[in-house]
Amino acid sequence: MTAKQAASLVFSSAAITAGEEYTVYTGGTAQVTAGLGDGTLEGAQEQGTVTAGEYTAARGPGGR
C-alpha cells in the first residue's frame, strides 16, 4: 500500500448537515460491497474536525 499526502478533502452525502462538526479519521478497517459497507475506527488516527459547509480558500489543481 502506498501513502499519499492530501491537501484537501471533499465529501458529499445526504447524511451531512450544514453547520455540524464532524471528526475526520484515517486508517481503520472497512468491509465494502457494492458501495455499502461497515467499518471500525480500530487502528484509525484522528486527523481533526471540520464544519460542514465551510471551506478554506484552497484552490483546485493548477491553482484554478
C-alpha positions, 0 to 999 in steps of 0.5 A: 500500500502506498501513502499519499499526502492530501491537501484537501478533502471533499465529501458529499452525502445526504447524511451531512448537515450544514453547520455540524462538526464532524471528526475526520479519521484515517486508517481503520478497517472497512468491509465494502460491497457494492458501495455499502459497507461497515467499518471500525475506527480500530487502528484509525488516527484522528486527523481533526474536525471540520464544519460542514459547509465551510471551506478554506480558500484552497484552490483546485489543481493548477491553482484554478 
